[in-house]
Amino acid sequence: MNAYHVKWKNIQQSIRLPRCSFAYIANLGEASGKGADVSVVVRPMSGLQFGASVGYNLVEYDGGIRGGNGLIIKQDGDRIGGPKVTGSVYGMTEWQLTQTVDGYFRFDYTFQGKGIPQNPNDFGYDPGLSTLPGNNTLALRFGTRFANFDVSLFANNVTNSDTVLARAHDTTTTTLYYAQTYQPRTIGVTAQAKY
């Protein structure tokens, strides 16, 4: 388990210009953050293992950031960074198929809470960019190990989630939006050789 409190100064961030919508990088503002994370691994019996981790992180601006013409770029208490809560759970089992071949199965589940909401009082507020939702994904893998080889069948994004992970907008007046999501469900085979 870890717990921390941080003070962040001269934060590197992109600032959008009010008239032309171009942006520049500047070191502006200060923030305070607090958080904790915990992870655990259990092995209830030989060949069986489970693990989990969860983290909490909250970083907020200390005082506002003002630009030219009195623009309020960020307000005191605005959040910075990512979701407050993230975590993962995994399980793995291994067994002997023959004297020379071992089998294994593993699942990995990850999740994170919703994104940071925009402050409508900040410069650059874009009503078209809603708060990102929480999301999760599941991956499975079944394989065998023999001699110096590891051959496995995998499935990533098993639920075929298309939850939006990131969203952007060039300006508040254009109708063009960009969005990123998980790679669609992917099933395949991997083979590894050690020498």
HELIX and SHEET records of a PDB file:
HELIX    1   1 GLY A   68  GLY A   70  5                                   3    
SHEET    1   A 4 ASN A   2  ARG A  16  0                                        
SHEET    2   A 4 ALA A  23  MET A  45 -1                                        
SHEET    3   A 4 LEU A  48  TYR A  61 -1                                        
SHEET    4   A 4 ARG A  79  ILE A  80 -1                                        
SHEET    1   B 8 ASN A   2  ARG A  16  0                                        
SHEET    2   B 8 ALA A  23  MET A  45 -1                                        
SHEET    3   B 8 LEU A  48  TYR A  61 -1                                        
SHEET    4   B 8 VAL A  85  GLN A  96 -1                                        
SHEET    5   B 8 VAL A 101  GLN A 112 -1                                        
SHEET    6   B 8 ASN A 135  PHE A 146 -1                                        
SHEET    7   B 8 PHE A 149  ASN A 156 -1                                        
SHEET    8   B 8 THR A 186  ALA A 193 -1                                        
SHEET    1   C 2 ILE A  65  ARG A  66  0                                        
SHEET    2   C 2 ILE A  72  LYS A  74 -1                                        
SHEET    1   D 2 VAL A 164  HIS A 169  0                                        
SHEET    2   D 2 TYR A 177  THR A 181 -1                                        
END                                                                             
